[in-house]
């Protein structure tokens, strides 16, 4: 029997179907490929291992699953045992704000459980992070949760944040209505790219209100947006971040009547014990600051 076919059958049996297996595989594989290779396993054995609809293991499927499950379920434990004192690596993608203000403390606490922790950090925004997860280039992402993330990606909500406009204090603008109430908004909008979740949510609400305000300056960092606002290049679209002080020369106007943006953790497949620990610590920190 092909060991890879057995692995695929293990996930199909554990998650009660091919679609469930695809969502929980620790690496990328398409549903037709799983189906074809499990059928090949059945052909090699000359017997049906499970009924498709509704899902149910046959007697032969139960016997095979009972034999292979202990091996595949014990892989994570034995891998950690073999590593011993070797560094335990996790690849995390997030914004510079998260890496600067939150991750140092969280990773420090994670080290008490994983003394060999060795994080690899990659700065990015939501669309990039989702693509890196799908390509297995990172293990964990912390970013905006889209309303419909790719089916292979699992998510855990951390907290909701209000959107806000950042205005140079030199401008004679005191309220959000001073901006959005104009017949034609003359000020330059400084924003994350238009395919990013914060920008999409903002533009969707503007469209609902029949307001047109295209991006004038596109940047890939919340911190950069504030820097350009402080230097008088326009009005920035940002988030109201708990406990963060604005740069000198910047006035923050919360968008109270806009829907908040959800920040969450994202991963693909079965998370490692290290990933689960960091997600747990992220949730604890989010509860404290929200």
Residue pairs with C-beta under 8 A, 6 or more apart in sequence:
1 41
1 44
1 45
2 37
2 40
2 41
2 44
4 37
5 37
5 38
5 40
5 41
5 44
6 41
6 64
6 68
7 72
8 21
8 29
8 34
8 37
8 38
8 41
9 38
9 41
9 49
9 61
9 64
9 65
9 68
10 65
10 68
10 69
10 72
11 20
11 21
11 24
11 25
11 34
12 18
12 20
12 21
12 34
12 38
12 50
13 49
13 50
13 57
13 61
13 65
13 69
14 21
14 24
14 65
14 69
15 21
15 23
15 24
16 55
17 52
17 55
18 31
18 34
18 35
18 38
19 31
21 34
22 29
22 30
22 31
22 34
22 152
23 151
23 152
23 154
24 269
24 270
25 269
25 270
26 268
26 269
26 270
27 136
27 269
28 134
28 135
28 136
28 152
28 268
38 49
41 49
42 48
42 49
45 60
47 58
47 60
48 58
48 60
48 61
49 57
49 58
49 60
49 61
49 64
50 56
50 57
50 58
50 61
51 57
51 58
57 65
76 272
76 273
80 88
80 273
83 116
85 115
85 116
86 116
87 116
87 117
87 118
88 114
88 116
88 117
88 118
88 274
89 118
89 119
89 120
90 117
90 118
90 119
90 120
90 139
90 140
90 272
90 274
90 275
90 278
91 119
91 120
91 122
91 137
91 138
91 139
91 140
92 103
92 119
92 120
92 121
92 122
92 138
92 139
92 140
92 141
92 142
92 278
93 121
93 122
93 123
93 124
93 128
93 129
93 132
93 133
93 138
93 140
93 141
93 142
93 143
94 103
94 121
94 123
94 124
94 129
94 141
94 142
94 143
95 123
95 124
95 125
95 142
95 143
95 221
95 222
96 123
96 221
96 222
96 223
97 222
97 223
97 241
97 244
98 142
99 121
99 123
101 241
101 244
102 282
102 285
103 119
103 121
105 285
106 278
106 281
106 282
106 285
107 117
107 119
107 278
109 281
110 117
110 274
110 277
110 278
110 281
111 117
113 277
114 274
114 277
117 274
122 132
122 137
122 138
123 221
124 132
124 141
124 143
124 220
125 143
125 192
125 193
125 196
125 220
125 221
126 143
126 144
126 146
126 196
126 197
126 198
127 193
127 195
127 196
129 138
129 141
129 142
129 143
129 266
130 141
130 143
130 146
130 149
130 150
130 153
130 266
132 138
132 141
133 141
133 153
133 266
133 267
133 268
134 150
134 152
134 153
134 268
136 268
139 267
139 271
139 272
139 275
140 265
140 266
140 267
140 271
140 275
140 278
140 279
141 265
141 266
141 267
142 158
142 263
142 264
142 265
142 266
142 282
143 197
143 263
143 264
143 266
144 196
144 197
144 198
144 261
144 262
144 263
144 264
145 155
145 157
145 197
145 262
145 263
145 264
145 266
146 197
149 155
149 266
152 268
152 269
153 266
153 267
153 268
154 266
154 267
154 268
154 269
154 271
155 264
155 265
155 266
156 264
156 265
156 266
156 279
156 282
156 283
157 262
157 263
157 264
158 262
158 263
158 264
158 265
158 282
158 283
158 286
159 262
159 263
159 286
159 287
159 289
159 290
160 260
160 261
160 262
160 263
160 290
161 239
161 240
161 241
161 260
161 261
161 262
161 263
162 239
162 240
162 254
162 255
162 256
162 258
162 260
162 261
163 198
163 201
163 202
163 237
163 238
163 239
163 240
163 254
163 255
163 258
163 260
163 261
164 237
164 238
164 239
164 240
164 252
164 253
164 254
164 255
165 176
165 179
165 235
165 236
165 237
165 238
165 252
165 253
165 255
166 225
166 226
166 229
166 235
166 236
166 237
166 238
166 246
166 250
166 251
166 252
166 253
167 173
167 179
167 229
167 235
167 236
167 250
167 251
167 252
167 253
168 229
168 230
168 232
168 235
168 249
168 250
168 251
169 249
169 250
169 251
170 232
170 249
171 187
171 235
173 179
173 235
173 251
173 253
174 251
175 253
176 253
176 254
176 255
176 256
179 185
179 187
179 235
179 253
180 206
180 209
180 211
185 211
185 212
185 213
187 234
187 235
188 216
188 217
188 233
188 234
188 235
189 213
189 214
189 215
189 216
189 217
189 234
189 235
189 236
189 237
190 215
190 216
190 217
190 219
190 225
190 228
190 229
190 233
190 234
190 235
190 236
190 237
191 198
191 199
191 202
191 215
191 217
191 218
191 219
191 225
191 236
191 237
192 198
192 199
192 218
192 219
192 220
192 221
192 222
192 225
192 237
193 199
193 215
193 218
193 220
194 200
194 203
194 215
194 218
197 261
198 237
198 238
198 239
198 261
199 215
199 237
201 258
201 259
201 261
202 237
202 255
202 258
203 213
205 258
205 259
206 212
206 213
216 234
217 228
217 233
217 234
219 225
219 228
222 238
222 239
225 236
225 237
225 238
226 236
226 238
226 246
226 247
226 250
227 247
228 234
228 236
229 235
229 236
229 247
229 250
230 247
230 248
230 249
230 250
232 249
238 252
239 261
240 252
240 254
242 289
242 290
243 289
246 252
263 286
265 278
265 279
265 282
267 275
267 279
271 279
